[in-house]
Amino acid sequence: MGFSPDVLVATLQEVLPGYTETFTTFHPAFEAIIAKGQKRKANGPWIEFGLVPGAPGQVTTLRSGTEVIAGGRRQEADRANAYAATMIYAWDVPGQDLREANGKADLLDLIKKYPERALDDFQDQLARQLVSGGEADVGAMLTFNSDANYDPKGIGSQPGIFEWVAPASQGDTTFGIAKNAVKNWHHQYANISSFATDGRQKLSEAYYDASVQGGRSLGDVDLMFADRGTYHNYLSDLDDQLRIVDNDLKKGDRRPSAVRAGVKFMGATMHLEHEIKTGASGSFSSAAPQNGVVYGIHSGTWHLFSQGSDAKMETAGDFAFRGPDYLVTQDMWRYQYVLSLGMYCDNLRCNFAVTGGATA
């Protein structure tokens, strides 16, 4: 019987939305950002945004009524920027596979073998890049790890977001602004000597240091991503009755429950992030994160933006699908996923990193 390459396209158009959504449901950071409506389309390859990490004005007390209003004289604001990273994941389907396919079962097998596995691989690389960096093929995507770099648009490498030093000692340039060059432009940080000694204390300190920065308008840190050692040390340290697991699987979510499971820490959910590789052979060159890493994310301070709008031309940029194109020198049909995505934070002080938690 066989199938035309276009039959694969028609079938994918029906199932692709469910597959592409697994990226946002796969990683809770993206899901939380999108759920709060903080995703938009960019008009160009980059976005410039206002940065007000401190307070925009000040109070003037009136006593005689002749005082000069001082509002605006303490304007703590600047302009930062972020670039969208454009990446294309291409895969080929042999013509022989299409010719030999017979019936719906074989069509389903083709879907599982090629486009589904391709999208899974693409998304897994992006997840590793986000929390650990060092992914050569998707190194344009932002990373949290300051021991790694990312280069979204060929303008030069930029260090990852979270440094492993106290706020006052941070100096990396993030989104075009050097940390501490603008008041409060830094993230919170703490280091655990051993989890049994001060693990929960240091996590609590960093959590509160970050959460109180946003004030009443932003609320608390809501997401935490921990390496395996830190996560299990925290679980072991909890009393049984306090182990409240958050297994937030939604209808139609294709990911296994273990990926989405988390445990409550204060007002946040701590997720086991298996892509954070610690130890001497892990993803970190600095000594402190080799002993464990926890990222504390205030999703209300993070934003996503994509580039592209015409599905028939440059594509919409959200794992958009295009093809097939016949490779004239081979018996192959080529398909592509196109992603053009940027990510930035406009209030770093509401986020934190804690190291050392994998040490018992």
ZALO-838588 format. One record per residue (C-alpha): residue number from 1; x, y, z. Coordinates in pm, 1 decimal. Layout:
REM residues N
+-----+----------+----------+----------+
|   n |     east |    north |       up |
+-----+----------+----------+----------+
| NUM |        X |        Y |        Z |
...
+-----+----------+----------+----------+
REM end
This chain:
REM residues 360
+-----+----------+----------+----------+
|   n |     east |    north |       up |
+-----+----------+----------+----------+
|   1 |      0.0 |      0.0 |      0.0 |
|   2 |    255.7 |    262.0 |    111.7 |
|   3 |    203.0 |    620.7 |    222.8 |
|   4 |    269.3 |    953.6 |     58.5 |
|   5 |    504.5 |   1182.4 |    253.9 |
|   6 |    213.3 |   1426.9 |    274.9 |
|   7 |      2.8 |   1170.6 |    463.8 |
|   8 |    257.6 |   1188.6 |    742.9 |
|   9 |    220.7 |   1567.2 |    741.1 |
|  10 |   -159.2 |   1551.6 |    754.6 |
|  11 |   -148.8 |   1309.5 |   1046.4 |
|  12 |    106.2 |   1518.9 |   1232.2 |
|  13 |   -108.6 |   1828.4 |   1198.8 |
|  14 |   -368.9 |   1653.8 |   1411.6 |
|  15 |   -139.5 |   1516.3 |   1681.7 |
|  16 |    139.6 |   1776.6 |   1683.6 |
|  17 |    -28.9 |   2022.9 |   1923.1 |
|  18 |    -30.8 |   1755.5 |   2192.7 |
|  19 |    333.4 |   1673.5 |   2128.8 |
|  20 |    456.2 |   2032.4 |   2128.3 |
|  21 |    269.4 |   2109.4 |   2449.8 |
|  22 |    477.2 |   1847.0 |   2628.3 |
|  23 |    766.1 |   2093.3 |   2627.0 |
|  24 |    580.0 |   2337.2 |   2848.6 |
|  25 |    426.4 |   2063.9 |   3064.2 |
|  26 |    753.4 |   1871.6 |   3071.8 |
|  27 |    941.4 |   2148.2 |   3248.4 |
|  28 |    744.7 |   2328.5 |   3521.6 |
|  29 |    943.2 |   2650.8 |   3476.4 |
|  30 |    799.3 |   2705.1 |   3129.5 |
|  31 |    453.6 |   2592.7 |   3233.2 |
|  32 |    442.4 |   2841.4 |   3522.1 |
|  33 |    560.2 |   3130.0 |   3304.3 |
|  34 |    302.4 |   3056.2 |   3035.2 |
|  35 |     24.7 |   3001.9 |   3290.4 |
|  36 |     82.5 |   3357.0 |   3416.5 |
|  37 |     47.3 |   3499.6 |   3067.5 |
|  38 |    411.5 |   3601.6 |   3044.5 |
|  39 |    474.6 |   3482.0 |   2691.4 |
|  40 |    453.4 |   3701.0 |   2386.4 |
|  41 |    559.1 |   3739.6 |   2024.7 |
|  42 |    865.8 |   3948.4 |   1948.9 |
|  43 |    861.1 |   4193.7 |   1657.4 |
|  44 |   1230.0 |   4133.8 |   1594.9 |
|  45 |   1516.0 |   3907.2 |   1701.1 |
|  46 |   1552.5 |   4079.0 |   2037.4 |
|  47 |   1349.7 |   4247.3 |   2310.2 |
|  48 |   1446.3 |   4547.9 |   2518.8 |
|  49 |   1276.4 |   4573.7 |   2855.2 |
|  50 |   1272.8 |   4816.6 |   3143.4 |
|  51 |   1464.1 |   4712.0 |   3450.7 |
|  52 |   1347.8 |   4844.8 |   3785.9 |
|  53 |   1503.4 |   4603.8 |   4038.8 |
|  54 |   1471.6 |   4849.9 |   4324.4 |
|  55 |   1216.3 |   5124.9 |   4390.6 |
|  56 |   1123.8 |   5379.4 |   4122.4 |
|  57 |   1072.0 |   5680.5 |   4348.3 |
|  58 |   1062.6 |   5813.2 |   4701.6 |
|  59 |    831.1 |   5970.6 |   4955.9 |
|  60 |    814.5 |   6342.6 |   5036.9 |
|  61 |    654.5 |   6439.0 |   5369.8 |
|  62 |    456.3 |   6760.7 |   5360.5 |
|  63 |    475.5 |   6981.5 |   5668.3 |
|  64 |    445.6 |   7341.4 |   5553.2 |
|  65 |    302.5 |   7269.2 |   5208.6 |
|  66 |    593.1 |   7440.3 |   5033.2 |
|  67 |    815.9 |   7133.6 |   5002.9 |
|  68 |    948.3 |   7025.6 |   4661.6 |
|  69 |    810.7 |   6685.0 |   4566.5 |
|  70 |   1110.4 |   6454.4 |   4525.9 |
|  71 |    937.3 |   6183.9 |   4321.3 |
|  72 |   1150.4 |   6055.5 |   4035.6 |
|  73 |   1478.1 |   6179.5 |   4181.1 |
|  74 |   1570.3 |   5827.8 |   4292.0 |
|  75 |   1488.5 |   5659.0 |   3962.6 |
|  76 |   1645.8 |   5314.8 |   3983.1 |
|  77 |   1583.3 |   5199.7 |   3627.4 |
|  78 |   1775.8 |   5086.5 |   3323.4 |
|  79 |   1722.2 |   4910.5 |   2990.6 |
|  80 |   1813.6 |   4543.6 |   2951.3 |
|  81 |   1778.1 |   4316.0 |   2650.1 |
|  82 |   1736.1 |   3952.4 |   2550.9 |
|  83 |   1761.9 |   3770.3 |   2218.9 |
|  84 |   1553.4 |   3489.4 |   2077.2 |
|  85 |   1748.2 |   3172.5 |   1995.6 |
|  86 |   1649.9 |   3016.2 |   1663.4 |
|  87 |   1709.0 |   2643.0 |   1626.9 |
|  88 |   1600.4 |   2386.9 |   1367.3 |
|  89 |   1581.4 |   2016.1 |   1439.7 |
|  90 |   1578.3 |   1822.0 |   1112.4 |
|  91 |   1517.3 |   1450.7 |   1061.9 |
|  92 |   1481.5 |   1227.7 |    757.8 |
|  93 |   1228.2 |    956.1 |    683.1 |
|  94 |   1348.4 |    691.6 |    433.3 |
|  95 |   1128.6 |    656.9 |    128.6 |
|  96 |   1150.1 |    281.5 |    175.2 |
|  97 |    974.6 |    309.3 |    512.3 |
|  98 |    690.8 |    502.5 |    350.5 |
|  99 |    658.8 |    256.3 |     61.8 |
| 100 |    648.4 |    -45.6 |    292.4 |
| 101 |    397.1 |    101.6 |    537.6 |
| 102 |     58.0 |    -67.3 |    524.6 |
| 103 |   -241.2 |     49.6 |    725.7 |
| 104 |   -296.8 |    263.7 |   1034.3 |
| 105 |    -72.6 |     52.4 |   1257.1 |
| 106 |    228.2 |    115.1 |   1034.8 |
| 107 |    144.9 |    485.6 |   1013.3 |
| 108 |    133.3 |    503.8 |   1393.0 |
| 109 |    467.2 |    323.7 |   1406.2 |
| 110 |    618.5 |    582.6 |   1169.8 |
| 111 |    486.3 |    863.9 |   1392.4 |
| 112 |    644.9 |    707.6 |   1699.6 |
| 113 |    973.9 |    629.9 |   1526.2 |
| 114 |   1042.7 |    966.5 |   1368.8 |
| 115 |    852.9 |   1286.8 |   1464.2 |
| 116 |    774.6 |   1184.3 |   1822.9 |
| 117 |   1129.3 |   1070.5 |   1901.6 |
| 118 |   1271.2 |   1374.0 |   1724.4 |
| 119 |   1063.8 |   1612.7 |   1933.8 |
| 120 |   1149.5 |   1425.1 |   2253.8 |
| 121 |   1520.3 |   1450.2 |   2173.6 |
| 122 |   1492.5 |   1820.7 |   2091.6 |
| 123 |   1307.9 |   1897.9 |   2413.1 |
| 124 |   1542.2 |   1687.4 |   2627.6 |
| 125 |   1843.3 |   1878.5 |   2494.0 |
| 126 |   1673.6 |   2209.6 |   2573.4 |
| 127 |   1592.3 |   2095.3 |   2928.0 |
| 128 |   1954.6 |   1994.2 |   2988.6 |
| 129 |   2074.7 |   2325.5 |   2850.9 |
| 130 |   1842.6 |   2523.0 |   3078.2 |
| 131 |   1961.7 |   2372.5 |   3408.0 |
| 132 |   2316.5 |   2259.8 |   3324.2 |
| 133 |   2434.2 |   2417.8 |   2997.8 |
| 134 |   2702.9 |   2271.2 |   2776.1 |
| 135 |   2463.7 |   2135.3 |   2511.5 |
| 136 |   2649.2 |   2198.6 |   2185.8 |
| 137 |   2349.7 |   2173.5 |   1951.7 |
| 138 |   2121.5 |   2400.4 |   2157.1 |
| 139 |   2385.4 |   2624.9 |   2314.2 |
| 140 |   2189.2 |   2929.2 |   2196.3 |
| 141 |   1926.7 |   2863.1 |   2463.3 |
| 142 |   1960.5 |   3038.4 |   2799.9 |
| 143 |   2115.5 |   2840.0 |   3086.6 |
| 144 |   2090.8 |   2888.6 |   3462.3 |
| 145 |   2447.0 |   2757.9 |   3515.0 |
| 146 |   2707.8 |   3036.6 |   3529.0 |
| 147 |   2984.6 |   2779.4 |   3473.9 |
| 148 |   2849.7 |   2746.9 |   3118.3 |
| 149 |   2779.0 |   3003.1 |   2847.2 |
| 150 |   2505.9 |   3056.0 |   2591.2 |
| 151 |   2507.0 |   3255.5 |   2268.4 |
| 152 |   2155.2 |   3325.6 |   2139.8 |
| 153 |   2239.2 |   3524.5 |   1828.0 |
| 154 |   2609.7 |   3503.6 |   1747.2 |
| 155 |   2683.0 |   3826.1 |   1935.4 |
| 156 |   2922.1 |   3658.2 |   2179.3 |
| 157 |   2891.7 |   3416.4 |   2467.6 |
| 158 |   2703.0 |   3518.2 |   2778.7 |
| 159 |   2742.7 |   3346.8 |   3117.4 |
| 160 |   2456.4 |   3155.1 |   3274.8 |
| 161 |   2228.3 |   3337.2 |   3514.5 |
| 162 |   2312.8 |   3201.4 |   3861.6 |
| 163 |   2656.7 |   3264.7 |   4012.7 |
| 164 |   2789.0 |   3064.4 |   4306.7 |
| 165 |   2884.8 |   3361.9 |   4523.9 |
| 166 |   2712.7 |   3600.9 |   4764.3 |
| 167 |   2500.7 |   3881.2 |   4612.4 |
| 168 |   2756.3 |   4154.5 |   4678.5 |
| 169 |   3028.9 |   3958.5 |   4495.4 |
| 170 |   2829.3 |   3890.0 |   4178.8 |
| 171 |   2955.0 |   4071.3 |   3870.7 |
| 172 |   2856.8 |   3877.3 |   3556.5 |
| 173 |   2673.2 |   4065.3 |   3284.0 |
| 174 |   2316.3 |   3936.8 |   3259.8 |
| 175 |   2078.1 |   4056.1 |   2986.2 |
| 176 |   2320.2 |   4334.5 |   2900.8 |
| 177 |   2352.1 |   4474.0 |   3255.0 |
| 178 |   2638.5 |   4389.2 |   3492.5 |
| 179 |   2515.9 |   4255.9 |   3824.8 |
| 180 |   2528.7 |   4520.3 |   4099.1 |
| 181 |   2585.3 |   4791.4 |   3837.7 |
| 182 |   2219.4 |   4866.2 |   3904.3 |
| 183 |   2099.9 |   4851.3 |   4264.0 |
| 184 |   1943.4 |   4511.7 |   4350.2 |
| 185 |   2042.7 |   4356.0 |   4015.6 |
| 186 |   2163.7 |   4023.7 |   4159.3 |
| 187 |   2018.9 |   3695.6 |   4284.3 |
| 188 |   2021.8 |   3545.5 |   4635.0 |
| 189 |   2271.1 |   3272.7 |   4726.2 |
| 190 |   2353.6 |   3034.2 |   5012.2 |
| 191 |   2583.5 |   2734.3 |   5058.9 |
| 192 |   2510.6 |   2425.0 |   5269.4 |
| 193 |   2801.6 |   2277.2 |   5464.8 |
| 194 |   2616.6 |   1944.8 |   5503.8 |
| 195 |   2245.8 |   1879.8 |   5478.1 |
| 196 |   2223.9 |   1723.5 |   5823.2 |
| 197 |   2388.6 |   2029.9 |   5977.2 |
| 198 |   2229.6 |   2329.0 |   5805.1 |
| 199 |   2053.4 |   2206.6 |   5489.8 |
| 200 |   1698.5 |   2312.8 |   5565.1 |
| 201 |   1822.5 |   2629.6 |   5735.1 |
| 202 |   2019.6 |   2750.4 |   5432.5 |
| 203 |   1737.5 |   2662.1 |   5194.0 |
| 204 |   1494.1 |   2853.8 |   5416.0 |
| 205 |   1724.0 |   3154.4 |   5436.5 |
| 206 |   1764.9 |   3173.8 |   5059.0 |
| 207 |   1392.6 |   3118.3 |   5007.4 |
| 208 |   1297.9 |   3402.9 |   5241.0 |
| 209 |   1573.8 |   3632.6 |   5113.8 |
| 210 |   1433.1 |   3594.2 |   4760.9 |
| 211 |   1064.6 |   3595.2 |   4851.5 |
| 212 |   1070.1 |   3914.5 |   5057.9 |
| 213 |   1236.3 |   4106.8 |   4774.7 |
| 214 |    925.6 |   4109.9 |   4562.5 |
| 215 |    701.6 |   4249.6 |   4831.6 |
| 216 |    328.5 |   4200.5 |   4832.6 |
| 217 |    287.5 |   4251.6 |   4457.7 |
| 218 |    499.5 |   3953.8 |   4347.9 |
| 219 |    447.3 |   3696.9 |   4622.1 |
| 220 |    686.6 |   3412.5 |   4703.9 |
| 221 |    926.4 |   3190.0 |   4513.1 |
| 222 |    707.9 |   2915.2 |   4368.8 |
| 223 |    946.2 |   2669.0 |   4198.8 |
| 224 |   1263.8 |   2492.3 |   4307.1 |
| 225 |   1475.0 |   2255.9 |   4096.6 |
| 226 |   1717.8 |   2031.4 |   4283.8 |
| 227 |   1974.9 |   1771.8 |   4186.9 |
| 228 |   1911.2 |   1411.6 |   4288.9 |
| 229 |   2132.7 |   1419.2 |   4600.6 |
| 230 |   1985.0 |   1739.0 |   4742.7 |
| 231 |   1628.7 |   1631.8 |   4667.0 |
| 232 |   1663.9 |   1298.2 |   4843.2 |
| 233 |   1850.2 |   1451.8 |   5136.9 |
| 234 |   1556.7 |   1687.5 |   5180.3 |
| 235 |   1304.2 |   1401.1 |   5159.1 |
| 236 |   1498.9 |   1197.5 |   5414.8 |
| 237 |   1514.4 |   1495.7 |   5647.3 |
| 238 |   1137.5 |   1541.1 |   5649.9 |
| 239 |    903.8 |   1371.9 |   5893.2 |
| 240 |    679.9 |   1121.0 |   5714.6 |
| 241 |    367.6 |   1319.9 |   5782.1 |
| 242 |    516.5 |   1627.4 |   5614.6 |
| 243 |    605.6 |   1463.2 |   5285.1 |
| 244 |    335.6 |   1619.8 |   5073.2 |
| 245 |    405.8 |   1521.4 |   4714.6 |
| 246 |    279.0 |   1741.4 |   4433.0 |
| 247 |    209.8 |   1516.3 |   4134.5 |
| 248 |     49.7 |   1766.6 |   3902.8 |
| 249 |    -20.2 |   1558.6 |   3593.4 |
| 250 |   -282.5 |   1704.8 |   3366.7 |
| 251 |   -514.4 |   1518.3 |   3133.7 |
| 252 |   -333.9 |   1434.0 |   2812.4 |
| 253 |     13.9 |   1493.6 |   2957.8 |
| 254 |    238.6 |   1232.2 |   2801.3 |
| 255 |    520.4 |   1261.2 |   3050.4 |
| 256 |    566.0 |   1000.9 |   3328.1 |
| 257 |    451.4 |   1107.3 |   3671.6 |
| 258 |    805.2 |   1086.8 |   3813.5 |
| 259 |    905.8 |   1381.0 |   3593.5 |
| 260 |    633.2 |   1604.1 |   3735.0 |
| 261 |    638.4 |   1490.6 |   4096.9 |
| 262 |    760.8 |   1738.7 |   4355.5 |
| 263 |    757.8 |   1799.8 |   4727.7 |
| 264 |    650.6 |   2116.0 |   4908.2 |
| 265 |    907.8 |   2351.5 |   5052.6 |
| 266 |    748.1 |   2653.1 |   5219.9 |
| 267 |    528.4 |   2804.4 |   4947.8 |
| 268 |    720.2 |   2642.9 |   4660.9 |
| 269 |    727.6 |   2302.4 |   4498.5 |
| 270 |   1072.6 |   2143.2 |   4488.0 |
| 271 |   1115.2 |   1930.2 |   4176.1 |
| 272 |   1374.2 |   1660.9 |   4125.9 |
| 273 |   1568.1 |   1783.9 |   3820.7 |
| 274 |   1750.0 |   1478.4 |   3688.4 |
| 275 |   1933.4 |   1688.5 |   3428.9 |
| 276 |   2140.1 |   1867.7 |   3697.9 |
| 277 |   2459.9 |   1663.1 |   3699.9 |
| 278 |   2678.3 |   1723.8 |   4005.4 |
| 279 |   3008.8 |   1573.3 |   4117.9 |
| 280 |   3356.8 |   1619.2 |   3970.6 |
| 281 |   3245.8 |   1479.0 |   3633.9 |
| 282 |   2918.5 |   1671.7 |   3623.8 |
| 283 |   2812.6 |   1996.4 |   3458.8 |
| 284 |   2988.3 |   2237.0 |   3694.2 |
| 285 |   3351.2 |   2351.4 |   3705.7 |
| 286 |   3317.0 |   2546.1 |   4031.7 |
| 287 |   3361.0 |   2351.1 |   4354.7 |
| 288 |   3041.6 |   2460.4 |   4534.6 |
| 289 |   2782.0 |   2339.7 |   4279.7 |
| 290 |   2962.8 |   2006.9 |   4244.1 |
| 291 |   2822.2 |   1930.4 |   4591.2 |
| 292 |   2463.3 |   1998.4 |   4489.0 |
| 293 |   2251.6 |   2270.0 |   4326.8 |
| 294 |   1904.5 |   2406.7 |   4393.3 |
| 295 |   1757.2 |   2680.3 |   4174.5 |
| 296 |   1480.6 |   2886.6 |   4334.7 |
| 297 |   1263.9 |   3040.8 |   4062.9 |
| 298 |   1006.5 |   3312.9 |   4107.0 |
| 299 |    810.1 |   3245.7 |   3789.5 |
| 300 |    641.0 |   3585.5 |   3811.3 |
| 301 |    972.1 |   3753.0 |   3725.6 |
| 302 |   1044.9 |   3542.1 |   3416.3 |
| 303 |    919.3 |   3592.2 |   3061.8 |
| 304 |    922.8 |   3394.4 |   2736.1 |
| 305 |    899.9 |   3534.3 |   2386.1 |
| 306 |    896.8 |   3371.3 |   2044.6 |
| 307 |    973.1 |   3505.6 |   1699.3 |
| 308 |    781.4 |   3432.8 |   1379.9 |
| 309 |    414.9 |   3431.2 |   1289.1 |
| 310 |    355.6 |   3295.7 |    938.0 |
| 311 |    336.8 |   2915.5 |    946.7 |
| 312 |    390.2 |   2894.5 |    569.2 |
| 313 |    695.8 |   3119.6 |    560.7 |
| 314 |    929.3 |   3167.3 |    856.3 |
| 315 |    703.3 |   2949.3 |   1080.2 |
| 316 |    550.7 |   3050.7 |   1411.7 |
| 317 |    862.9 |   2953.5 |   1604.5 |
| 318 |    697.4 |   2731.6 |   1866.8 |
| 319 |    823.3 |   2390.6 |   1756.8 |
| 320 |    660.5 |   2469.4 |   1423.5 |
| 321 |    661.6 |   2180.7 |   1176.0 |
| 322 |    759.4 |   2209.6 |    811.3 |
| 323 |    831.1 |   1973.3 |    524.6 |
| 324 |    849.1 |   1734.2 |    351.6 |
| 325 |   1138.8 |   1814.7 |    119.6 |
| 326 |   1277.0 |   1540.3 |   -102.6 |
| 327 |   1654.6 |   1489.1 |    -87.9 |
| 328 |   1738.4 |   1437.1 |   -452.3 |
| 329 |   2064.7 |   1254.8 |   -385.6 |
| 330 |   1905.0 |   1012.9 |   -136.8 |
| 331 |   1580.8 |    823.8 |   -101.7 |
| 332 |   1480.9 |   1045.2 |    190.5 |
| 333 |   1214.6 |   1294.7 |    286.6 |
| 334 |   1324.7 |   1568.4 |    525.3 |
| 335 |   1109.2 |   1726.5 |    796.2 |
| 336 |   1192.1 |   1999.4 |   1045.8 |
| 337 |   1091.0 |   2144.7 |   1381.3 |
| 338 |   1158.8 |   2518.9 |   1404.9 |
| 339 |   1195.8 |   2690.4 |   1743.2 |
| 340 |   1266.1 |   3059.4 |   1794.5 |
| 341 |   1244.7 |   3123.4 |   2167.9 |
| 342 |   1387.4 |   3376.7 |   2411.6 |
| 343 |   1372.5 |   3392.2 |   2790.2 |
| 344 |   1458.0 |   3665.3 |   3039.4 |
| 345 |   1414.4 |   3774.6 |   3400.7 |
| 346 |   1337.1 |   4133.1 |   3499.2 |
| 347 |   1388.9 |   4094.7 |   3875.8 |
| 348 |   1680.0 |   3867.4 |   3962.8 |
| 349 |   1672.9 |   3949.0 |   4334.9 |
| 350 |   1352.9 |   3744.0 |   4368.3 |
| 351 |   1538.0 |   3425.8 |   4263.0 |
| 352 |   1807.5 |   3222.8 |   4435.2 |
| 353 |   2064.6 |   2944.9 |   4410.0 |
| 354 |   2178.7 |   2715.1 |   4690.6 |
| 355 |   2478.1 |   2483.0 |   4665.3 |
| 356 |   2613.1 |   2197.8 |   4878.3 |
| 357 |   2285.0 |   2019.0 |   4945.1 |
| 358 |   2398.9 |   1682.6 |   4806.5 |
| 359 |   2648.4 |   1651.9 |   5093.1 |
| 360 |   2486.7 |   1440.3 |   5363.1 |
+-----+----------+----------+----------+
REM end
